[in-house]
Amino acid sequence: MSALLRMLVMGGLIYGGFSVAYPDWEGTVYPAMTISLIAGGAVGVWFLHKILDLGEGTAKILLELGFLVVITLWVGYTMPQKSGKAPLTQWAEGVRPKQADARRGFDRLGVDPGGPIARKVVDLFPR
């Protein structure tokens, strides 16, 4: 059960990170679909763990890392942006998120950007 929670939390953090760093996303279907895919994928990987009885070895770690890479690529290349360019495409072109972007991202997610945790995350971004 801890593997399922670990994958759900890490997948959510990846999605949340993109949502905060590149806050100009649009649409309502994409977030619902992506969150559902992350949850379904985490359950699928957890079920695969149980079927294959991978234990605590390298195969389990590689399976979980593969899942997280797939989530990163999915969100990074499919998240619709107002600019028309996906977040990883923007990153490749040199567009780096700033603190103002992170504040706007937290605000769009309904989180107070001046809150204690959000402020620490915003401070990780360059001015």
N, C-alpha and C positions, 0 to 999 in steps of 0.2 A: 504494500500500500504506500510505503514511503517513496518508491520509484514513481508511482502515479502522481503523487503530490509534487514531487521534485520536478517532473516534466511539465505539469500544469503551471507551476510557479515560474519556471524558467521560460516557458513559452509565452506566458503572460508578460513577463519582464521584457522579452524581446519585442513583442507587439507594442507594449507601453513605451518602450524606448524609442521606437520609430515614431509613435504618435506624438511624443513630446519633442523629439529632435526635429521632426519635419511636420509642423502643425498645420500646414496648408492642405491637409487631406480633405476630401469632400465625399459626400454621399452617406447614406445610412445603411444600405444593404451590405457594403463591403465590411464594415466593422462587425456586424452580426455574423456574417458568413465566415470571416477569419477567426473569430473567437470560437465559433462552432467547429471549424476545422482543427483548431489547436486542441480543443477539448476532445474531439473524436480521435484525433491522431494520438494524443497522449494515452487514451484508453486502449487504442489499438496496439501501441508499443508495449504498454503494460501487460496486455493480454498475451502478446507474443513472448514477453519475458516468461509468463507463467506456462505457456505451452512448451516452450523450448527448455525451460528450467535452466536458465543461464547462470543462476547463482550470482556471485559477486565478481566474476572474471572480466577479462578484457572485452569479450563479446558484448556484455551488457553495457559497458561504458561506450563502446563504439556505436551500438544501436541508439543509445540516448543522444550521443553527440551528433550522429547522423540526423536524428529527428530535429534537433535544434538547428542544424545547418539548413535543413529543408525549410523550417519556419522562417529563418533569417532570409533566405533567398526568396521565399514566397512573398513575405511582407515587403522586402526591399525592392522587389521588381514588379509588384502588382498594386501596391498602395496608390490609389488615384490621387494626384496632386493637382492643384489649380494651375501650376506651371506646365502640366502635361508630361512631366518627366518624373519617373519613379525615384524614390529616395536614394537607392544605390547608384542609379544613373547620375543623379545630382552630385553624389559623393565623388564619383569617378571624374566628374567635370570640375571638381574643386570647390563645390559649394559645401561649406562646413557650417553646421548649426552654431548659433551664438546664444548667449544668455537670454536675449530678448525672445528668440525663437522658443527656447525652453519654457520661459514664463508664459508665452502665448499658448504653447502646447498643454501645459498644466491647466491653464484657464479653460481651454476647449474641452478638456477631460472633466471639468467640474471640480478640480482640486485647487485650493488656494495656493498660488505661487509663492506667497510669503510665509507659508506654514513651515514648521521646523524641518520636516523631511524634504519637502519640495525645494526649500531654499538651499539645502545642502546639495541636492542634485543639480540645481541651476548653477551653483558655484563651480561645478565640474566643467561647465562649458566656458569657452573663451568669451571675453567681452566683445 
